[in-house]
Amino acid sequence: QKEVEQDPGPLSVPEGAIVSLNCTYSNSAFQYFMWYRQYSRKGPELLMYTYSSGNKEDGRFTAQVDKSSKYISLFIRDSQPSDSATYLCASNSGGYNKLIFGAGTRLAVHP
Amino acid sequence: GAVVSQHPSRVICKSGTSVKIECRSLDFQATTMFWYRQFPKQSLMLMATSNEGSKATYEQGVEKDKFLINHASLTLSTLTVTSAHPEDSSFYICSASMSESNQPQHFGDGTRLSIL
């Protein structure tokens, strides 16, 4: 079992939809959680990062962590075609270093 | 803020050539830099962790003599792929973490390496 599991998709949604991206993790020691967005042929771009459980909101993006079920979510409201990318979740236990990445979910938002 | 620059973005070279990739943190000091490899439609695989002024820590299965890493300053780390072969063709990405603890990693835009 991989330490961080993520459905690779692809996920296709119409413009304006609410997108839900999810990951599960197996290591109960994980405390730091991140979401990165990666456009084709580019490096990952940090979207959100959180420590422990709870929600964090930034504009159209909301990150949610449920440590009891080891479940990580990223919600995108009012999705735009420019949101089309691969979204990577990542976790680790000892601060933000040495991240364990999920496989990435490819998202396509069509006009 | 938190900009990481990686150079070159694209390299095409003959088998047997050594290739050097640079990773720079432009507006912050990076105590730790990381090197990843990414195959098409796959996630990032950590190759090594590099701390300024000390030897890099390599992940299991990564050849130290093949992938030489130098982190001589708080803003620069280099990865040299020595005697590259076609199987080394991949997308190499670096990331950097600020000197303060518990800061997330920021990534460069990657280097696409093609060995003919």
Chai-1 contact restraints between the chains, C-beta under 6 A:
chainA,res_idxA,chainB,res_idxB,connection_type,confidence,min_distance_angstrom,max_distance_angstrom,comment,restraint_id
A,M34,B,P104,contact,1.0,0.0,6.0,A-B,restraint_1
A,K42,B,D109,contact,1.0,0.0,6.0,A-B,restraint_2
A,G43,B,I93,contact,1.0,0.0,6.0,A-B,restraint_3
A,G43,B,F107,contact,1.0,0.0,6.0,A-B,restraint_4
A,G43,B,G108,contact,1.0,0.0,6.0,A-B,restraint_5
A,G43,B,D109,contact,1.0,0.0,6.0,A-B,restraint_6
A,G43,B,G110,contact,1.0,0.0,6.0,A-B,restraint_7
A,P44,B,F107,contact,1.0,0.0,6.0,A-B,restraint_8
A,L46,B,P104,contact,1.0,0.0,6.0,A-B,restraint_9
A,Y49,B,P104,contact,1.0,0.0,6.0,A-B,restraint_10
A,G95,B,S101,contact,1.0,0.0,6.0,A-B,restraint_11
A,G95,B,N102,contact,1.0,0.0,6.0,A-B,restraint_12
A,Y96,B,N102,contact,1.0,0.0,6.0,A-B,restraint_13
A,Y96,B,Q103,contact,1.0,0.0,6.0,A-B,restraint_14
A,Y96,B,P104,contact,1.0,0.0,6.0,A-B,restraint_15
A,N97,B,T32,contact,1.0,0.0,6.0,A-B,restraint_16
A,N97,B,S97,contact,1.0,0.0,6.0,A-B,restraint_17
A,F101,B,S43,contact,1.0,0.0,6.0,A-B,restraint_18
A,F101,B,L44,contact,1.0,0.0,6.0,A-B,restraint_19
A,A103,B,S43,contact,1.0,0.0,6.0,A-B,restraint_20
A,G104,B,S43,contact,1.0,0.0,6.0,A-B,restraint_21
